[in-house]
Amino acid sequence: MAKIETGALTGSLEDYLETIYLLIRDRKVARVKDIAQARDVKMSSVTPAMHRLAELGFVVYRQREFIELTEKGEEVARKTMARHDLLVRFFHEFLRVSPENADKDACAIEHILSDETTEKLVRFFEFFRACPRASSDFLKTFHGCSVINPDVAECPERQCGFQKRGRRRGARRGVTSLASIEPGHECVIVQVTAKGAIRQRLIDMGMLPNTPVFVERKAPGGNPIWIKLKGFQLSLRKEEAAGVDVTV
């Protein structure tokens, strides 16, 4: 089958195709008012979208009549749904994102997910389901780690090299805080241990695992600290830098 050209389709139009597909599957028919109700939008918003989809050849639409998907419209709808389901499963089953946020995030990402990334995600699922060495213990260990998951009281693995939050960092294989690194030295981020808004700010800045950080200078008293991260100079408060574990 020839590849469907979807360059003119926006994420919103793909969502409409998905909604039409589901309505036809569940109710056998799709009308403008049905689509508006399913998507919680006004009918006046649906009509222009149907005209555009008809122009692009993805639906058959005549005013005041049922809407039908063309062959390529049905193909795009199925493809969008498949990617949505794949993302929801990954977010919820593997990362334990709440069902509500898993669905919302999947809706945002499904339209820009490349064929390559989709293929890799599918192979990831296949590996866990088919390979006898892909033990479920891996996920149990991940979700049971008290260092990674603040809701876990104590890690069942006593000899993994990690310690509970608040314990001596030195016991964690040379791990120390970014605040302790002297100017002129580079380190690599292991984990953001800060909590709440500070943790989110650090993550948003690009403080991600395995990312190199160069400490340029410190103000008197060590506050603030100027670093270079991915070519950009940033300043951190001492308490923020103390919430980042690194190795030299």
TORKOLVO-659870 format. One line per 4 residues: number of its first residue (from 0); their letters; for each residue x, y, z of N, C-alpha, C. Coordinates in nm, 2 decimals. Layout:
residues N
NUM = a = X Y Z X Y Z X Y Z  ... $
***
This chain:
residues 248
0 = maki = 0.08 -0.12 0.00 0.00 0.00 0.00 0.09 0.12 0.00  0.05 0.22 -0.08 0.13 0.35 -0.09 0.12 0.42 0.04  0.23 0.49 0.08 0.23 0.57 0.20 0.14 0.69 0.19  0.06 0.71 0.30 -0.03 0.81 0.30 0.04 0.94 0.34 $
4 = etga = 0.02 1.05 0.25 0.08 1.18 0.28 -0.01 1.25 0.38  0.05 1.28 0.49 -0.03 1.35 0.60 0.03 1.48 0.64  0.12 1.54 0.55 0.18 1.66 0.59 0.09 1.78 0.61  -0.03 1.78 0.54 -0.12 1.89 0.56 -0.21 1.87 0.68 $
8 = ltgs = -0.20 1.75 0.74 -0.29 1.73 0.86 -0.23 1.79 0.99  -0.31 1.86 1.06 -0.26 1.91 1.19 -0.30 1.80 1.30  -0.25 1.82 1.42 -0.29 1.73 1.53 -0.43 1.73 1.55  -0.49 1.85 1.54 -0.64 1.87 1.57 -0.72 1.79 1.46 $
12 = ledy = -0.68 1.79 1.34 -0.75 1.72 1.23 -0.73 1.57 1.25  -0.62 1.53 1.30 -0.60 1.38 1.32 -0.69 1.34 1.44  -0.71 1.43 1.54 -0.80 1.40 1.65 -0.94 1.38 1.60  -0.98 1.46 1.50 -1.11 1.45 1.44 -1.13 1.32 1.37 $
16 = leti = -1.03 1.28 1.30 -1.03 1.15 1.23 -1.05 1.03 1.33  -0.97 1.04 1.44 -0.98 0.94 1.54 -1.12 0.93 1.60  -1.18 1.05 1.62 -1.31 1.06 1.68 -1.42 1.00 1.59  -1.41 1.03 1.46 -1.50 0.98 1.36 -1.49 0.83 1.35 $
20 = ylli = -1.37 0.78 1.35 -1.34 0.64 1.35 -1.41 0.56 1.47  -1.40 0.62 1.59 -1.46 0.56 1.71 -1.61 0.57 1.70  -1.66 0.68 1.65 -1.81 0.69 1.64 -1.86 0.59 1.55  -1.80 0.57 1.43 -1.85 0.48 1.33 -1.84 0.33 1.39 $
24 = rdrk = -1.73 0.31 1.46 -1.71 0.18 1.52 -1.82 0.15 1.63  -1.85 0.25 1.71 -1.93 0.22 1.82 -2.08 0.25 1.79  -2.11 0.35 1.70 -2.25 0.38 1.68 -2.29 0.36 1.53  -2.20 0.32 1.45 -2.22 0.29 1.31 -2.23 0.42 1.22 $
28 = varv = -2.25 0.53 1.28 -2.26 0.66 1.21 -2.19 0.77 1.28  -2.15 0.87 1.21 -2.09 0.99 1.27 -2.15 1.12 1.20  -2.20 1.20 1.29 -2.26 1.33 1.24 -2.18 1.44 1.31  -2.20 1.56 1.26 -2.14 1.68 1.32 -2.17 1.69 1.47 $
32 = kdia = -2.29 1.68 1.50 -2.33 1.69 1.64 -2.27 1.59 1.73  -2.26 1.46 1.67 -2.19 1.36 1.75 -2.05 1.39 1.77  -1.98 1.44 1.67 -1.84 1.47 1.69 -1.82 1.58 1.79  -1.91 1.68 1.78 -1.90 1.80 1.87 -1.92 1.75 2.01 $
36 = qard = -2.01 1.66 2.03 -2.04 1.61 2.17 -1.92 1.53 2.22  -1.87 1.44 2.13 -1.76 1.35 2.17 -1.63 1.43 2.21  -1.61 1.54 2.13 -1.49 1.62 2.16 -1.51 1.74 2.25  -1.64 1.76 2.29 -1.67 1.87 2.38 -1.64 2.01 2.32 $
40 = vkms = -1.68 2.02 2.19 -1.66 2.15 2.12 -1.79 2.19 2.05  -1.80 2.31 2.00 -1.92 2.36 1.94 -1.93 2.31 1.80  -2.05 2.29 1.75 -2.07 2.24 1.62 -2.01 2.33 1.51  -2.01 2.46 1.54 -1.95 2.56 1.45 -1.80 2.54 1.43 $
44 = svtp = -1.74 2.47 1.53 -1.59 2.44 1.51 -1.57 2.31 1.43  -1.67 2.22 1.44 -1.65 2.09 1.37 -1.67 2.11 1.22  -1.76 2.19 1.18 -1.80 2.20 1.03 -1.68 2.24 0.95  -1.60 2.35 0.98 -1.48 2.38 0.90 -1.38 2.27 0.90 $
48 = amhr = -1.36 2.20 1.01 -1.27 2.09 1.01 -1.31 1.98 0.92  -1.44 1.95 0.91 -1.49 1.85 0.81 -1.47 1.89 0.67  -1.49 2.02 0.64 -1.47 2.07 0.50 -1.32 2.05 0.47  -1.23 2.08 0.56 -1.09 2.07 0.54 -1.05 1.93 0.51 $
52 = lael = -1.10 1.84 0.60 -1.07 1.69 0.58 -1.12 1.64 0.45  -1.24 1.69 0.41 -1.29 1.65 0.28 -1.21 1.70 0.17  -1.16 1.82 0.18 -1.07 1.88 0.07 -0.94 1.79 0.06  -0.89 1.75 0.17 -0.77 1.67 0.17 -0.79 1.52 0.14 $
56 = gfvv = -0.92 1.48 0.12 -0.95 1.35 0.08 -0.95 1.24 0.19  -0.97 1.29 0.32 -0.97 1.20 0.43 -1.11 1.16 0.47  -1.21 1.24 0.44 -1.35 1.21 0.47 -1.44 1.24 0.35  -1.56 1.18 0.35 -1.66 1.22 0.26 -1.77 1.30 0.35 $
60 = yrqr = -1.79 1.42 0.31 -1.87 1.51 0.40 -1.96 1.59 0.31  -2.09 1.58 0.34 -2.19 1.67 0.27 -2.28 1.72 0.39  -2.31 1.85 0.38 -2.38 1.92 0.49 -2.51 1.84 0.52  -2.53 1.82 0.65 -2.65 1.76 0.71 -2.66 1.61 0.67 $
64 = efie = -2.54 1.55 0.64 -2.54 1.41 0.61 -2.43 1.34 0.70  -2.44 1.21 0.70 -2.34 1.14 0.78 -2.20 1.16 0.72  -2.10 1.15 0.81 -1.96 1.17 0.76 -1.90 1.03 0.75  -1.83 1.01 0.64 -1.76 0.88 0.62 -1.61 0.90 0.60 $
68 = ltek = -1.54 0.80 0.65 -1.39 0.81 0.63 -1.36 0.74 0.50  -1.27 0.81 0.43 -1.21 0.74 0.31 -1.11 0.64 0.35  -1.06 0.56 0.26 -0.96 0.46 0.29 -0.84 0.52 0.36  -0.79 0.63 0.31 -0.67 0.69 0.37 -0.71 0.76 0.50 $
72 = geev = -0.83 0.81 0.51 -0.87 0.87 0.64 -0.88 0.76 0.75  -0.93 0.64 0.71 -0.94 0.53 0.81 -0.80 0.49 0.85  -0.71 0.49 0.75 -0.57 0.44 0.78 -0.50 0.54 0.88  -0.52 0.67 0.86 -0.46 0.76 0.95 -0.52 0.75 1.09 $
76 = arkt = -0.65 0.74 1.10 -0.72 0.72 1.22 -0.67 0.60 1.30  -0.65 0.49 1.24 -0.61 0.37 1.30 -0.46 0.39 1.35  -0.38 0.46 1.27 -0.24 0.48 1.30 -0.23 0.57 1.42  -0.32 0.67 1.43 -0.31 0.77 1.54 -0.36 0.70 1.67 $
80 = marh = -0.46 0.61 1.66 -0.51 0.54 1.77 -0.41 0.44 1.82  -0.34 0.38 1.73 -0.23 0.28 1.77 -0.12 0.35 1.85  -0.08 0.46 1.80 0.03 0.53 1.87 -0.02 0.59 2.01  -0.15 0.63 2.01 -0.21 0.67 2.14 -0.21 0.56 2.24 $
84 = dllv = -0.25 0.44 2.20 -0.26 0.33 2.29 -0.12 0.29 2.34  -0.03 0.29 2.24 0.11 0.25 2.28 0.17 0.34 2.38  0.15 0.47 2.36 0.20 0.57 2.46 0.13 0.56 2.60  0.00 0.54 2.59 -0.07 0.53 2.72 -0.02 0.41 2.80 $
88 = rffh = 0.00 0.30 2.73 0.05 0.18 2.80 0.19 0.20 2.85  0.28 0.26 2.78 0.41 0.29 2.82 0.41 0.38 2.95  0.34 0.49 2.94 0.33 0.58 3.05 0.27 0.52 3.18  0.16 0.44 3.16 0.09 0.39 3.27 0.15 0.26 3.33 $
92 = eflr = 0.18 0.16 3.24 0.23 0.03 3.28 0.37 0.04 3.33  0.46 0.11 3.26 0.60 0.11 3.29 0.64 0.22 3.38  0.59 0.34 3.36 0.62 0.46 3.44 0.53 0.49 3.55  0.41 0.42 3.55 0.31 0.44 3.65 0.25 0.58 3.66 $
96 = vspe = 0.25 0.64 3.54 0.18 0.77 3.53 0.03 0.75 3.55  -0.04 0.84 3.62 -0.19 0.82 3.64 -0.26 0.80 3.51  -0.37 0.73 3.50 -0.44 0.71 3.38 -0.48 0.84 3.31  -0.52 0.94 3.39 -0.56 1.06 3.33 -0.45 1.14 3.26 $
100 = nadk = -0.33 1.15 3.33 -0.22 1.21 3.27 -0.16 1.13 3.16  -0.16 1.00 3.17 -0.11 0.91 3.06 -0.19 0.94 2.93  -0.32 0.95 2.95 -0.41 0.97 2.83 -0.39 1.11 2.77  -0.38 1.21 2.86 -0.36 1.35 2.82 -0.22 1.37 2.75 $
104 = daca = -0.12 1.31 2.80 0.02 1.32 2.74 0.02 1.25 2.61  -0.04 1.13 2.61 -0.04 1.06 2.48 -0.11 1.14 2.37  -0.22 1.20 2.40 -0.29 1.29 2.31 -0.20 1.40 2.25  -0.11 1.45 2.33 -0.02 1.56 2.29 0.10 1.51 2.21 $
108 = iehi = 0.14 1.38 2.23 0.26 1.33 2.17 0.23 1.25 2.04  0.12 1.19 2.04 0.09 1.09 1.93 0.10 1.15 1.79  0.08 1.28 1.78 0.08 1.34 1.65 0.22 1.36 1.59  0.32 1.37 1.68 0.45 1.40 1.64 0.55 1.28 1.66 $
112 = lsde = 0.50 1.17 1.70 0.58 1.05 1.72 0.63 1.00 1.58  0.76 0.98 1.57 0.81 0.93 1.44 0.79 0.78 1.42  0.79 0.73 1.30 0.78 0.59 1.28 0.89 0.52 1.35  1.01 0.57 1.35 1.13 0.51 1.41 1.10 0.49 1.56 $
116 = ttek = 1.06 0.60 1.63 1.03 0.59 1.77 0.92 0.49 1.80  0.82 0.49 1.72 0.71 0.40 1.74 0.76 0.25 1.73  0.84 0.23 1.63 0.90 0.10 1.61 0.98 0.05 1.73  1.06 0.15 1.78 1.14 0.11 1.90 1.06 0.08 2.02 $
120 = lvrf = 0.95 0.16 2.04 0.86 0.14 2.15 0.79 0.00 2.14  0.75 -0.03 2.02 0.69 -0.16 2.00 0.79 -0.28 2.03  0.91 -0.26 1.99 1.01 -0.36 2.01 1.04 -0.37 2.16  1.03 -0.26 2.23 1.05 -0.26 2.38 0.95 -0.34 2.45 $
124 = feff = 0.82 -0.32 2.41 0.71 -0.40 2.46 0.73 -0.55 2.43  0.77 -0.58 2.30 0.78 -0.71 2.26 0.89 -0.78 2.34  1.00 -0.71 2.37 1.11 -0.77 2.44 1.06 -0.81 2.58  0.99 -0.72 2.65 0.94 -0.76 2.78 0.84 -0.87 2.78 $
128 = racp = 0.76 -0.88 2.67 0.66 -0.99 2.67 0.72 -1.12 2.62  0.82 -1.12 2.54 0.87 -1.24 2.47 1.00 -1.30 2.52  1.09 -1.21 2.57 1.22 -1.26 2.61 1.22 -1.32 2.75  1.26 -1.44 2.77 1.26 -1.51 2.90 1.36 -1.44 3.00 $
132 = rass = 1.45 -1.36 2.95 1.54 -1.29 3.04 1.49 -1.16 3.08  1.38 -1.11 3.02 1.32 -0.98 3.06 1.23 -1.00 3.18  1.29 -1.02 3.29 1.21 -1.05 3.41 1.13 -0.93 3.46  1.02 -0.96 3.52 0.94 -0.85 3.58 1.01 -0.79 3.70 $
136 = dflk = 1.11 -0.86 3.75 1.19 -0.81 3.86 1.25 -0.67 3.83  1.28 -0.65 3.70 1.34 -0.52 3.66 1.24 -0.41 3.70  1.12 -0.42 3.67 1.02 -0.31 3.70 0.99 -0.31 3.85  0.99 -0.42 3.91 0.97 -0.42 4.06 1.09 -0.35 4.13 $
140 = tfhg = 1.21 -0.37 4.08 1.32 -0.31 4.14 1.32 -0.16 4.11  1.28 -0.12 3.99 1.27 0.02 3.96 1.16 0.09 4.05  1.05 0.04 4.06 0.94 0.10 4.13 0.96 0.09 4.28  1.05 -0.01 4.32 1.07 -0.03 4.47 1.19 0.05 4.52 $
144 = csvi = 1.26 0.12 4.43 1.38 0.19 4.47 1.35 0.32 4.55  1.39 0.32 4.68 1.36 0.44 4.76 1.44 0.56 4.72  1.55 0.55 4.65 1.63 0.66 4.61 1.56 0.73 4.49  1.50 0.66 4.40 1.43 0.71 4.28 1.29 0.75 4.31 $
148 = npdv = 1.22 0.68 4.40 1.08 0.70 4.42 1.06 0.75 4.57  1.03 0.87 4.59 1.01 0.93 4.72 0.90 0.86 4.80  0.81 0.79 4.74 0.70 0.73 4.82 0.74 0.60 4.88  0.85 0.55 4.84 0.90 0.42 4.89 0.98 0.44 5.02 $
152 = aecp = 0.94 0.37 5.12 1.01 0.40 5.25 1.15 0.34 5.26  1.16 0.22 5.21 1.29 0.15 5.22 1.31 0.06 5.10  1.43 0.06 5.04 1.46 -0.02 4.93 1.48 -0.17 4.97  1.42 -0.27 4.91 1.44 -0.40 4.94 1.58 -0.46 4.91 $
156 = erqc = 1.65 -0.39 4.81 1.78 -0.43 4.77 1.89 -0.36 4.87  1.95 -0.44 4.95 2.04 -0.38 5.05 2.18 -0.36 5.00  2.22 -0.42 4.88 2.35 -0.42 4.84 2.37 -0.36 4.70  2.28 -0.27 4.66 2.28 -0.21 4.53 2.37 -0.09 4.52 $
160 = gfqk = 2.42 -0.04 4.63 2.51 0.07 4.62 2.45 0.21 4.65  2.31 0.21 4.64 2.24 0.33 4.67 2.20 0.33 4.81  2.18 0.45 4.87 2.14 0.47 5.00 2.01 0.54 5.00  1.93 0.53 5.11 1.81 0.61 5.12 1.84 0.76 5.12 $
164 = rgrr = 1.74 0.84 5.08 1.76 0.98 5.08 1.79 1.03 5.22  1.88 1.13 5.22 1.92 1.19 5.35 2.04 1.12 5.41  2.08 1.00 5.36 2.20 0.93 5.42 2.32 0.98 5.35  2.44 0.94 5.40 2.56 0.99 5.35 2.58 0.96 5.21 $
168 = rgar = 2.61 1.06 5.13 2.62 1.04 4.98 2.75 0.97 4.95  2.85 0.98 5.03 2.98 0.92 5.00 2.97 0.77 4.99  2.87 0.71 5.05 2.85 0.56 5.05 2.80 0.52 4.91  2.76 0.61 4.83 2.70 0.58 4.70 2.80 0.59 4.59 $
172 = rgvt = 2.91 0.52 4.60 3.01 0.51 4.49 3.06 0.64 4.44  3.11 0.72 4.53 3.17 0.85 4.49 3.07 0.96 4.46  2.95 0.94 4.50 2.85 1.05 4.47 2.85 1.16 4.57  2.85 1.28 4.52 2.85 1.40 4.61 2.75 1.50 4.55 $
176 = slas = 2.73 1.61 4.62 2.64 1.71 4.57 2.71 1.81 4.48  2.63 1.87 4.39 2.69 1.97 4.30 2.74 2.09 4.38  2.68 2.12 4.49 2.72 2.23 4.57 2.87 2.22 4.63  2.91 2.09 4.63 3.05 2.07 4.69 3.16 2.07 4.59 $
180 = iepg = 3.12 2.07 4.46 3.22 2.07 4.35 3.29 2.21 4.34  3.42 2.21 4.34 3.50 2.33 4.34 3.50 2.39 4.19  3.51 2.52 4.18 3.52 2.58 4.05 3.63 2.53 3.97  3.61 2.52 3.84 3.71 2.47 3.75 3.70 2.32 3.73 $
184 = hecv = 3.60 2.25 3.79 3.59 2.11 3.77 3.46 2.07 3.70  3.46 1.96 3.63 3.34 1.91 3.56 3.29 1.79 3.64  3.17 1.77 3.64 3.10 1.65 3.70 2.99 1.60 3.61  2.93 1.49 3.65 2.82 1.43 3.57 2.70 1.41 3.67 $
188 = ivqv = 2.59 1.45 3.63 2.47 1.44 3.71 2.43 1.29 3.72  2.40 1.25 3.85 2.35 1.12 3.88 2.20 1.12 3.90  2.16 1.22 3.98 2.02 1.23 4.02 1.98 1.36 4.08  1.86 1.41 4.06 1.81 1.53 4.12 1.74 1.48 4.25 $
192 = takg = 1.79 1.51 4.37 1.73 1.47 4.49 1.64 1.57 4.55  1.65 1.70 4.50 1.56 1.80 4.55 1.41 1.76 4.53  1.33 1.82 4.61 1.18 1.79 4.60 1.10 1.91 4.56  0.98 1.88 4.52 0.88 1.98 4.49 0.92 2.08 4.38 $
196 = airq = 0.89 2.21 4.40 0.91 2.31 4.30 1.06 2.32 4.26  1.15 2.30 4.35 1.29 2.31 4.32 1.33 2.20 4.23  1.29 2.08 4.25 1.32 1.96 4.17 1.27 1.99 4.02  1.14 2.04 4.01 1.09 2.07 3.88 1.17 2.17 3.81 $
200 = rlid = 1.21 2.28 3.88 1.29 2.39 3.82 1.42 2.33 3.77  1.49 2.25 3.85 1.61 2.19 3.80 1.60 2.10 3.68  1.49 2.02 3.68 1.47 1.94 3.56 1.44 2.02 3.44  1.36 2.12 3.46 1.33 2.21 3.35 1.45 2.29 3.29 $
204 = mgml = 1.55 2.30 3.38 1.68 2.37 3.34 1.76 2.27 3.25  1.73 2.14 3.26 1.81 2.05 3.19 1.90 1.96 3.28  1.88 1.96 3.41 1.95 1.88 3.50 1.91 1.74 3.49  1.96 1.67 3.40 1.91 1.53 3.37 2.02 1.43 3.39 $
208 = pntp = 1.99 1.31 3.43 2.09 1.21 3.45 2.19 1.19 3.33  2.32 1.17 3.37 2.43 1.16 3.27 2.46 1.28 3.19  2.42 1.40 3.24 2.45 1.52 3.18 2.58 1.59 3.24  2.68 1.62 3.16 2.80 1.69 3.22 2.77 1.83 3.26 $
212 = vfve = 2.83 1.87 3.38 2.81 2.01 3.43 2.95 2.06 3.46  2.98 2.18 3.42 3.11 2.24 3.46 3.08 2.36 3.55  3.15 2.35 3.67 3.13 2.45 3.77 3.23 2.57 3.74  3.18 2.68 3.70 3.27 2.79 3.66 3.32 2.88 3.78 $
216 = rkap = 3.23 2.92 3.87 3.27 3.00 3.98 3.16 3.00 4.09  3.20 3.05 4.21 3.11 3.06 4.32 3.12 3.20 4.38  3.01 3.25 4.42 3.01 3.38 4.50 3.07 3.35 4.64  3.11 3.46 4.71 3.15 3.44 4.85 3.04 3.36 4.93 $
220 = ggnp = 3.08 3.26 5.00 2.99 3.19 5.08 2.92 3.08 5.00  2.96 3.07 4.87 2.91 2.96 4.78 2.77 2.98 4.73  2.72 3.11 4.73 2.59 3.13 4.69 2.58 3.27 4.62  2.55 3.27 4.49 2.51 3.16 4.40 2.63 3.09 4.34 $
224 = iwik = 2.60 2.98 4.26 2.70 2.91 4.19 2.67 2.92 4.04  2.78 2.95 3.96 2.76 2.96 3.82 2.82 2.84 3.75  2.74 2.78 3.67 2.77 2.65 3.60 2.76 2.67 3.45  2.81 2.58 3.38 2.79 2.57 3.24 2.73 2.44 3.21 $
228 = lkgf = 2.61 2.44 3.15 2.53 2.32 3.12 2.49 2.32 2.97  2.54 2.23 2.89 2.51 2.22 2.75 2.54 2.35 2.68  2.65 2.41 2.71 2.70 2.53 2.65 2.64 2.66 2.70  2.54 2.65 2.80 2.48 2.77 2.85 2.53 2.80 2.99 $
232 = qlsl = 2.55 2.92 3.03 2.59 2.96 3.16 2.46 2.98 3.24  2.45 2.92 3.36 2.34 2.92 3.45 2.38 2.95 3.59  2.30 3.01 3.67 2.33 3.03 3.81 2.23 2.95 3.89  2.28 2.89 4.00 2.20 2.82 4.09 2.22 2.87 4.23 $
236 = rkee = 2.11 2.87 4.31 2.13 2.89 4.45 2.19 2.77 4.52  2.26 2.79 4.63 2.33 2.69 4.69 2.24 2.57 4.73  2.12 2.60 4.77 2.02 2.50 4.81 1.98 2.42 4.69  1.97 2.48 4.57 1.94 2.41 4.45 2.05 2.32 4.41 $
240 = aagv = 2.18 2.37 4.41 2.29 2.28 4.38 2.31 2.17 4.48  2.27 2.19 4.60 2.28 2.08 4.70 2.18 1.97 4.67  2.08 2.00 4.59 1.97 1.90 4.55 2.01 1.82 4.43  2.13 1.83 4.38 2.17 1.76 4.26 2.29 1.67 4.30 $
244 = dvtv = 2.28 1.54 4.28 2.38 1.44 4.31 2.47 1.43 4.18  2.60 1.43 4.20 2.69 1.42 4.08 2.81 1.33 4.12  2.88 1.28 4.01 3.00 1.21 4.02 3.11 1.29 3.95  3.23 1.29 4.00 3.34 1.36 3.93 3.41 1.27 3.83 $
***
